[in-house]
Amino acid sequence: MRLARFENSGPGLGVVSTGADSGVDLLWDVTPALDALPSYRYPLPGVDPLIANFSAISDRIRTLLPSAPVIPLSDVTLLAPVANPGKIVAAPVNYQKHLDEVRGDEGLHHQNQINTIQKAGLFLKATSALAGAGEGIALRKLDRRNDHEIELAFVIGRTARSVSAGDALDYVAGYAIGLDISIRGTEERSLRKSADSYAVLGPWLTTADEVGSPDDLELRLSVNGELRQCARTSQLTLKVAELVEFASSFFTLHPGDVFFTGTPEGIQPVGPGMMIFIPAEQKHRLRALTPLFYFEFQAPNRFKTHILEGTEDDLRWIRKEGGSDWMQT
C-alpha cells in the first residue's frame, strides 16, 4: 500500500495506485478512514496516531477503497506521510564514498573531525524540519552553502527497545524517499540540518510488505539535468536493520519515528532557480516508492514541487516568458 497525506481543500488521507485505464498513478481519497483513530486527551501520546493504529486504519481503508473518490496527483499538495513523528533519527556518513568526499573537501568538513558512523553514532533532526514533497523548502543562510542529500527513509511501526538486527525489519512500517538539506559550517549537524523544511519526506509511505528487502534499492538525484547522486542501498555501511539495532540500544523507538539512512557521494550546493529531479527506478521496487518528481528552488524562500509521469529523459523544460513556472514540451 502507498499511503499519502495530502491537502485539497482540507487535509486528507489517500492511497496511491496505478489507474487501470490510464496507467498513471492516481490518488484514492480514503480520508474517512481517519475516523477509526482513537480520541486522545492531554497529555498526548508520544507516537504518531496514524502509524500506531495502522492495522485498524488499514481495515477501514480496504472497506472504503471500492467507492473512494479518485483524484489526480496534480490536484493535491502532498504532505509528509507521517504528521507527528516523535523524533527524526539520521545516519551521518553512512556510505564509504560519501565519508571519503567529506573528509577530502574543507567546504564540507570545515575543520570538524569526521568519524566513521560507528564512532560518530546517530544524530537527531528537529521534527519541525519535516516537510512533504508538495509543501516546499524555504532556503536559509543563503550566504552559506546549502547541499542536497538524497536518502532512503523509513518509519518505525511499533515500539522497539534493544531490538536485534535479525528482528529489526519487523518493526518497520514502511519506506519513503528522504531529501535532507544541509547548511555547511562549523556547528553541530543537528543544528545545521534542522532548519524548517530541511527534512523532506515522501511523496508517500510505501508499506514494508510492498517494498520487501530494503537492502538493494537504487537512489538517483539530478539537478538541472545533471546526474549528481546515484547509489544503491547495498552500499550502506549500516543498513536498515543495523540502524534499528544501533538506535534502539540507546533509546526507545516509537511508532511514527522517522529514520534518514544517510546520503551517498555526489552532494553539491542548491540555490534559487535550481531544479532537483528524483526519478523512479522503473524496473525495481523503488518504483513503488516514488514517481518522477522534482523540486524547483526559488529565491529567497519560495519552492515548488511537481509530480510527473514518465522518465527524466522523456521531459524537456522551458521557462514561460516573463513567468516563474516550468512547463513540459
PARO-971521 format. One record per residue (C-alpha): y, x, z. Coordinates in steps of 0.5 Angstrom, whole numbers, plus 2048, in hexadecimal, padded with zeros to 3 digits. Each point is the difference from the previous one (the first is absolute). Example, Ala and Ser with C-alpha at 12.3 -4.5 7.8 and 13.67 -1.06 7.14 Angstrom:
2
<site py="7F7" px="819" pz="810"/>
<site py="807" px="802" pz="7FE"/>
***
This chain:
329
<site py="800" px="800" pz="800"/>
<site py="807" px="802" pz="7FE"/>
<site py="805" px="7FD" pz="806"/>
<site py="807" px="800" pz="7FE"/>
<site py="806" px="7FE" pz="805"/>
<site py="806" px="7FE" pz="7FB"/>
<site py="807" px="7FD" pz="800"/>
<site py="801" px="7FA" pz="7FC"/>
<site py="805" px="7FB" pz="803"/>
<site py="7FD" px="802" pz="807"/>
<site py="7FA" px="805" pz="802"/>
<site py="7F9" px="7FE" pz="7FD"/>
<site py="7F9" px="803" pz="800"/>
<site py="7FD" px="801" pz="7FA"/>
<site py="7F9" px="802" pz="7FC"/>
<site py="801" px="804" pz="7FA"/>
<site py="7FB" px="7FF" pz="7FB"/>
<site py="7FF" px="801" pz="7F8"/>
<site py="801" px="7FA" pz="7FC"/>
<site py="7FA" px="7FE" pz="7FD"/>
<site py="804" px="7FE" pz="7F9"/>
<site py="806" px="805" pz="801"/>
<site py="7FC" px="806" pz="802"/>
<site py="806" px="802" pz="804"/>
<site py="801" px="800" pz="808"/>
<site py="803" px="7F9" pz="803"/>
<site py="801" px="7FE" pz="807"/>
<site py="7FD" px="7FA" pz="803"/>
<site py="804" px="7FD" pz="806"/>
<site py="7FC" px="7FF" pz="806"/>
<site py="806" px="800" pz="805"/>
<site py="7FD" px="7FA" pz="804"/>
<site py="7FA" px="805" pz="802"/>
<site py="805" px="803" pz="805"/>
<site py="7FF" px="7F9" pz="804"/>
<site py="7FA" px="803" pz="802"/>
<site py="803" px="805" pz="804"/>
<site py="801" px="7FF" pz="808"/>
<site py="806" px="7FF" pz="803"/>
<site py="803" px="805" pz="805"/>
<site py="805" px="801" pz="806"/>
<site py="803" px="806" pz="803"/>
<site py="7FE" px="805" pz="801"/>
<site py="7FE" px="800" pz="7F8"/>
<site py="7F9" px="804" pz="7FF"/>
<site py="800" px="807" pz="7FD"/>
<site py="7FD" px="7FE" pz="7FA"/>
<site py="801" px="7FD" pz="7F9"/>
<site py="7FE" px="7F9" pz="801"/>
<site py="7FE" px="7FF" pz="7F9"/>
<site py="7FB" px="806" pz="800"/>
<site py="7FE" px="7FF" pz="807"/>
<site py="7FE" px="7F9" pz="7FE"/>
<site py="7FE" px="802" pz="7F8"/>
<site py="7F9" px="7FC" pz="801"/>
<site py="803" px="7F9" pz="801"/>
<site py="805" px="801" pz="7FB"/>
<site py="7FB" px="802" pz="7FB"/>
<site py="7FC" px="7FA" pz="801"/>
<site py="806" px="7FC" pz="7FF"/>
<site py="802" px="804" pz="7FA"/>
<site py="7FA" px="7FE" pz="7FD"/>
<site py="801" px="7F9" pz="801"/>
<site py="807" px="800" pz="7FD"/>
<site py="7FF" px="804" pz="7FA"/>
<site py="7FD" px="7FB" pz="7FB"/>
<site py="806" px="7FC" pz="801"/>
<site py="805" px="805" pz="801"/>
<site py="806" px="801" pz="7FC"/>
<site py="801" px="805" pz="7FB"/>
<site py="806" px="805" pz="800"/>
<site py="801" px="806" pz="7FB"/>
<site py="802" px="806" pz="804"/>
<site py="806" px="801" pz="7FC"/>
<site py="803" px="7FA" pz="804"/>
<site py="7FF" px="802" pz="807"/>
<site py="802" px="806" pz="804"/>
<site py="7FA" px="804" pz="803"/>
<site py="801" px="801" pz="808"/>
<site py="7FC" px="805" pz="804"/>
<site py="7F9" px="7FE" pz="800"/>
<site py="800" px="801" pz="808"/>
<site py="806" px="7FD" pz="803"/>
<site py="7FF" px="802" pz="807"/>
<site py="7FD" px="807" pz="801"/>
<site py="7FF" px="803" pz="807"/>
<site py="801" px="807" pz="7FD"/>
<site py="800" px="804" pz="7FA"/>
<site py="7FC" px="806" pz="800"/>
<site py="801" px="805" pz="7FB"/>
<site py="7FC" px="806" pz="7FE"/>
<site py="804" px="807" pz="7FE"/>
<site py="7FE" px="805" pz="7FB"/>
<site py="7F9" px="7FD" pz="7FF"/>
<site py="7FF" px="803" pz="7F9"/>
<site py="7FF" px="807" pz="800"/>
<site py="804" px="801" pz="7FA"/>
<site py="806" px="7FC" pz="803"/>
<site py="7FF" px="804" pz="806"/>
<site py="801" px="806" pz="7FB"/>
<site py="806" px="7FE" pz="7FD"/>
<site py="804" px="7FE" pz="806"/>
<site py="7FE" px="807" pz="803"/>
<site py="803" px="803" pz="7FA"/>
<site py="806" px="7FC" pz="7FF"/>
<site py="806" px="801" pz="805"/>
<site py="803" px="7FA" pz="7FD"/>
<site py="7FA" px="7FC" pz="803"/>
<site py="7FF" px="804" pz="807"/>
<site py="807" px="802" pz="802"/>
<site py="7FD" px="806" pz="804"/>
<site py="7FC" px="7FB" pz="804"/>
<site py="7F9" px="802" pz="802"/>
<site py="7FB" px="7FC" pz="7FB"/>
<site py="7F9" px="800" pz="803"/>
<site py="7FA" px="7FD" pz="7FE"/>
<site py="7FE" px="7F9" pz="801"/>
<site py="7FB" px="802" pz="805"/>
<site py="805" px="804" pz="804"/>
<site py="806" px="7FB" pz="7FF"/>
<site py="7FD" px="7FA" pz="801"/>
<site py="803" px="7F9" pz="7FE"/>
<site py="807" px="7FD" pz="801"/>
<site py="803" px="7F9" pz="800"/>
<site py="805" px="7FD" pz="7FC"/>
<site py="804" px="7FA" pz="803"/>
<site py="7FE" px="7F9" pz="7FE"/>
<site py="807" px="7FF" pz="7FE"/>
<site py="7FF" px="804" pz="7FA"/>
<site py="7FB" px="7FB" pz="7FD"/>
<site py="802" px="7FD" pz="7F9"/>
<site py="7FC" px="7FC" pz="7FB"/>
<site py="7FF" px="802" pz="7F9"/>
<site py="806" px="7FB" pz="7FE"/>
<site py="804" px="801" pz="806"/>
<site py="804" px="806" pz="7FE"/>
<site py="801" px="807" pz="802"/>
<site py="807" px="802" pz="803"/>
<site py="801" px="807" pz="7FF"/>
<site py="803" px="804" pz="806"/>
<site py="803" px="807" pz="801"/>
<site py="802" px="801" pz="7F8"/>
<site py="803" px="807" pz="802"/>
<site py="7F9" px="802" pz="801"/>
<site py="7F9" px="800" pz="7FC"/>
<site py="7FC" px="7F9" pz="800"/>
<site py="7F9" px="801" pz="7FE"/>
<site py="7FB" px="7FB" pz="7FD"/>
<site py="7F9" px="801" pz="803"/>
<site py="7FA" px="7FB" pz="7FE"/>
<site py="7FB" px="7FF" pz="804"/>
<site py="7F9" px="7FC" pz="802"/>
<site py="802" px="7FB" pz="805"/>
<site py="7FB" px="7FC" pz="805"/>
<site py="801" px="7FB" pz="805"/>
<site py="7FB" px="7FF" pz="806"/>
<site py="7FD" px="7FA" pz="801"/>
<site py="7FD" px="800" pz="807"/>
<site py="801" px="803" pz="807"/>
<site py="7FE" px="808" pz="7FF"/>
<site py="7FF" px="805" pz="806"/>
<site py="7FC" px="806" pz="7FF"/>
<site py="7FD" px="7FE" pz="7FA"/>
<site py="7FB" px="805" pz="7FD"/>
<site py="801" px="801" pz="7F8"/>
<site py="7FA" px="7FD" pz="7FF"/>
<site py="802" px="7FA" pz="802"/>
<site py="807" px="800" pz="7FE"/>
<site py="801" px="7FC" pz="7FA"/>
<site py="7FD" px="7FA" pz="803"/>
<site py="807" px="800" pz="804"/>
<site py="804" px="800" pz="7F9"/>
<site py="802" px="7F9" pz="7FE"/>
<site py="803" px="803" pz="7F9"/>
<site py="804" px="804" pz="7FC"/>
<site py="806" px="801" pz="7FC"/>
<site py="805" px="805" pz="7FD"/>
<site py="805" px="803" pz="804"/>
<site py="807" px="803" pz="7FE"/>
<site py="802" px="805" pz="805"/>
<site py="807" px="802" pz="7FF"/>
<site py="802" px="806" pz="804"/>
<site py="807" px="803" pz="801"/>
<site py="800" px="808" pz="801"/>
<site py="802" px="804" pz="805"/>
<site py="7FF" px="803" pz="807"/>
<site py="7FF" px="7FA" pz="804"/>
<site py="7F9" px="7FE" pz="802"/>
<site py="7FC" px="7FC" pz="7FB"/>
<site py="800" px="7F9" pz="804"/>
<site py="808" px="800" pz="7FF"/>
<site py="801" px="802" pz="7F9"/>
<site py="7FA" px="7FB" pz="7FE"/>
<site py="802" px="7FA" pz="804"/>
<site py="807" px="7FE" pz="7FC"/>
<site py="800" px="7F9" pz="7FF"/>
<site py="7FC" px="7FE" pz="7FA"/>
<site py="7FD" px="807" pz="7FF"/>
<site py="7F8" px="7FD" pz="801"/>
<site py="7FF" px="7FC" pz="7FA"/>
<site py="7F9" px="7FD" pz="801"/>
<site py="7FD" px="7FB" pz="7FA"/>
<site py="800" px="7FD" pz="7FC"/>
<site py="7FB" px="7FC" pz="804"/>
<site py="7FA" px="802" pz="804"/>
<site py="7F9" px="800" pz="7FD"/>
<site py="7FB" px="7FF" pz="805"/>
<site py="7FB" px="805" pz="801"/>
<site py="7FA" px="7FD" pz="7FD"/>
<site py="803" px="800" pz="7F9"/>
<site py="802" px="807" pz="800"/>
<site py="7F9" px="803" pz="803"/>
<site py="801" px="807" pz="802"/>
<site py="807" px="803" pz="800"/>
<site py="7FE" px="807" pz="7FF"/>
<site py="801" px="801" pz="7F8"/>
<site py="806" px="7FC" pz="7FE"/>
<site py="805" px="802" pz="7FC"/>
<site py="807" px="800" pz="801"/>
<site py="806" px="801" pz="7FB"/>
<site py="807" px="800" pz="800"/>
<site py="805" px="802" pz="7FB"/>
<site py="808" px="800" pz="800"/>
<site py="804" px="7FE" pz="7F9"/>
<site py="7F9" px="801" pz="7FC"/>
<site py="7FE" px="807" pz="803"/>
<site py="7FA" px="800" pz="804"/>
<site py="801" px="803" pz="807"/>
<site py="7FA" px="7FF" pz="804"/>
<site py="7F9" px="7FF" pz="7FE"/>
<site py="7FA" px="801" pz="805"/>
<site py="7FA" px="7FD" pz="803"/>
<site py="7FF" px="7FE" pz="807"/>
<site py="7F9" px="804" pz="800"/>
<site py="805" px="806" pz="800"/>
<site py="803" px="7FD" pz="807"/>
<site py="7FF" px="805" pz="806"/>
<site py="7FF" px="7FB" pz="805"/>
<site py="7FD" px="7FA" pz="7FC"/>
<site py="801" px="7F8" pz="803"/>
<site py="7FA" px="800" pz="804"/>
<site py="802" px="807" pz="803"/>
<site py="807" px="7FE" pz="801"/>
<site py="7FE" px="7FA" pz="804"/>
<site py="7FB" px="804" pz="805"/>
<site py="806" px="805" pz="801"/>
<site py="805" px="7FB" pz="801"/>
<site py="7FC" px="7FB" pz="805"/>
<site py="7FE" px="806" pz="804"/>
<site py="807" px="801" pz="802"/>
<site py="803" px="7F8" pz="800"/>
<site py="7FD" px="7F9" pz="7FF"/>
<site py="801" px="7FE" pz="7F9"/>
<site py="801" px="7F8" pz="800"/>
<site py="800" px="7FB" pz="7FA"/>
<site py="805" px="801" pz="7FB"/>
<site py="802" px="807" pz="802"/>
<site py="801" px="804" pz="7F9"/>
<site py="7FE" px="807" pz="7FE"/>
<site py="803" px="804" pz="7FB"/>
<site py="7FB" px="805" pz="7FE"/>
<site py="804" px="806" pz="7FD"/>
<site py="803" px="802" pz="7F9"/>
<site py="7FD" px="804" pz="7FB"/>
<site py="804" px="806" pz="7FD"/>
<site py="806" px="7FF" pz="7FB"/>
<site py="805" px="7FD" pz="805"/>
<site py="807" px="800" pz="7FD"/>
<site py="807" px="7FD" pz="801"/>
<site py="802" px="7F9" pz="7FE"/>
<site py="807" px="7FD" pz="800"/>
<site py="804" px="7FB" pz="7FD"/>
<site py="7FE" px="7FE" pz="7F9"/>
<site py="7F9" px="802" pz="800"/>
<site py="7FA" px="7FC" pz="7FF"/>
<site py="7F9" px="801" pz="803"/>
<site py="7FA" px="7FE" pz="7FD"/>
<site py="7FA" px="7FF" pz="804"/>
<site py="7FB" px="7FE" pz="7FA"/>
<site py="7F9" px="7FD" pz="802"/>
<site py="7F9" px="804" pz="7FE"/>
<site py="7FE" px="7FA" pz="7FB"/>
<site py="7F9" px="802" pz="801"/>
<site py="7FF" px="801" pz="807"/>
<site py="800" px="7FD" pz="807"/>
<site py="807" px="801" pz="800"/>
<site py="802" px="7FB" pz="7FB"/>
<site py="7FE" px="7FB" pz="806"/>
<site py="806" px="803" pz="804"/>
<site py="806" px="800" pz="7FB"/>
<site py="802" px="7FE" pz="7F9"/>
<site py="805" px="805" pz="7FD"/>
<site py="807" px="7FF" pz="804"/>
<site py="806" px="804" pz="800"/>
<site py="806" px="802" pz="804"/>
<site py="807" px="801" pz="7FE"/>
<site py="805" px="803" pz="805"/>
<site py="807" px="7FE" pz="7FF"/>
<site py="806" px="803" pz="804"/>
<site py="801" px="800" pz="805"/>
<site py="7FC" px="7FB" pz="804"/>
<site py="7FD" px="7FC" pz="7FA"/>
<site py="7F9" px="800" pz="7FE"/>
<site py="7FC" px="7FB" pz="7FB"/>
<site py="7F8" px="800" pz="800"/>
<site py="7FD" px="7FD" pz="7FA"/>
<site py="7F8" px="7FD" pz="7FF"/>
<site py="7FE" px="801" pz="7F9"/>
<site py="7F9" px="800" pz="7FC"/>
<site py="7FE" px="805" pz="7FB"/>
<site py="800" px="807" pz="801"/>
<site py="805" px="805" pz="800"/>
<site py="7FF" px="803" pz="7F9"/>
<site py="801" px="7F8" pz="7FE"/>
<site py="807" px="800" pz="802"/>
<site py="807" px="802" pz="7FD"/>
<site py="806" px="7FF" pz="804"/>
<site py="807" px="800" pz="7FE"/>
<site py="806" px="7FE" pz="805"/>
<site py="804" px="7FA" pz="7FE"/>
<site py="807" px="801" pz="7FD"/>
<site py="805" px="800" pz="806"/>
<site py="7FB" px="7FE" pz="805"/>
<site py="7FB" px="803" pz="805"/>
<site py="7FA" px="7FC" pz="7FE"/>
<site py="7FA" px="803" pz="7FC"/>
<site py="7FC" px="7FC" pz="7FB"/>
<site py="7FA" px="801" pz="7FC"/>
<site py="800" px="801" pz="7F9"/>
***
